[in-house]
Amino acid sequence: MKKKAIKDLIYKMADDELIIGHRNSEWTGLGPIIEEDISFSSMAQDKIGHALALYTILQETFGEPDPDTVAFLRPGKEFKCCHFTEMPNGEYDFSLIRHFLFDHAEKIRYEYLESSSEQNLVNLAKKITGELKYPVLHADTFIHQLGNGSEESHARLQTAINECFDQSLGIFELGEFEQELIDNKVFPGEKALRSRWFEEITPVLEGAKLKLPDIKNEEVGFGGRKGHHTEHLQPLLDEMSEVLTIDPETKW
Amino acid sequence: MENSLDPRINRLSLIKNDGSFALEKGENWHTYEVFHLKKRGDHHKHVGSLHAPTPEIALVFAKEQFGRRQKCVNLWVVPSREVYTFNMEDEDMFATASSPEKKYRDASGFKVRDKIAEYKKTHAG
């Protein structure tokens, strides 16, 4: 039972990383300036790397299929990513805000996992501690700069966060095995994560003169952790696996 | 930016930064020269330049642009406009150091490497 709970946790983390990594990589070649294009693409690549590391744990320790199969050949309803990661990029303001909100949560999640009872997760968390500093620094610096920049840059960030904040709470949708993970000291739980996330993002937003929006609907972004997704996920998966599915048996 | 113990250097704090910068209409971003440190104890070496509106963002960009394809433990960014240099046309001013009559000034003229190798060989073990 504990094994099932850990598997569920790893799947949702890995799927989040894979899907947001793919979304962010869609900016490659289209970023606002070349320097930012390189940075954003590189961070997207890191996310795919985290997904691979997590899928590898699932394969080696939990007997799941190999990472390529799991990443590219699973039907959408078996994915556990939250809706927030699936949403199309829209404008750069939304992508930046998503990057800011998601990456803070990601960093805290791995910080918690450094003291998990699941050794595979401890090892991974310790390995990528340093790597996780950069995306948060990048996000905070941009939020600060654009929030304090021009009237337009401030307004665009504020609008973007107003529009997506409720949905971002889908990151913290409780999983089926929440209590079990907490009791077994695998992970202190989404509620703990969410409250530390609030503590971390609030001062950054204040420093950028941005208002944390009032929450209108806590659960508007829920469903992903149970395999219910927005209409945006399947086309993304189809595109991601477009080449592989021509001939899944081919040796590369 | 935070002042470090070394008063010559400002370090970007990963926790917070308070600098903000507003571009005036029509103003270009600045260029920054990037210096890269391969390992502690080495010295920073110039590796290229980039565009950024603030020193903070220049550092953020530099990390991915210059720190991701090779080993790196630290970076400097310096506004290009703060670099003072000679005109390339005045290159002949330096001729003195490379002229054959003044070869004695050429530090590479003192060849000791062979002697050291020889000494190590005879004293080995």
Contacts between the chains, C-beta under 8 A, distances in Angstrom:
chain1	res1	chain2	res2	distance
A	33	B	29	8.0
A	33	B	51	6.6
A	35	B	50	5.2
A	35	B	51	6.2
A	35	B	52	6.7
A	35	B	61	3.9
A	35	B	64	8.0
A	35	B	65	6.0
A	36	B	61	7.0
A	38	B	61	7.6
A	38	B	64	5.2
A	38	B	65	5.4
A	39	B	60	6.8
A	39	B	61	6.0
A	39	B	63	7.6
A	39	B	64	4.2
A	39	B	65	7.5
A	42	B	64	4.6
A	42	B	68	5.8
A	43	B	64	7.8
A	133	B	14	5.8
A	134	B	63	6.2
A	134	B	64	7.8
A	136	B	14	7.8
A	137	B	12	7.8
A	137	B	14	5.3
A	137	B	60	6.4
A	138	B	60	5.3
A	140	B	16	7.8
A	140	B	17	7.7
A	141	B	17	6.7
A	141	B	56	5.4
A	141	B	57	5.9
A	141	B	60	5.1
A	142	B	57	7.6
A	142	B	60	7.9
A	144	B	17	6.5
A	144	B	20	6.6
A	145	B	20	6.6
A	145	B	21	7.0
A	145	B	53	7.0
A	145	B	54	6.6
A	145	B	56	7.5
A	145	B	57	6.2
A	148	B	20	3.6
A	148	B	22	7.6
A	149	B	20	7.3
A	149	B	21	7.8
A	149	B	22	5.9
A	149	B	23	7.5
A	150	B	22	6.4
A	150	B	23	7.6
A	203	B	16	7.4
A	204	B	16	8.0
A	207	B	16	6.9
A	207	B	18	7.1
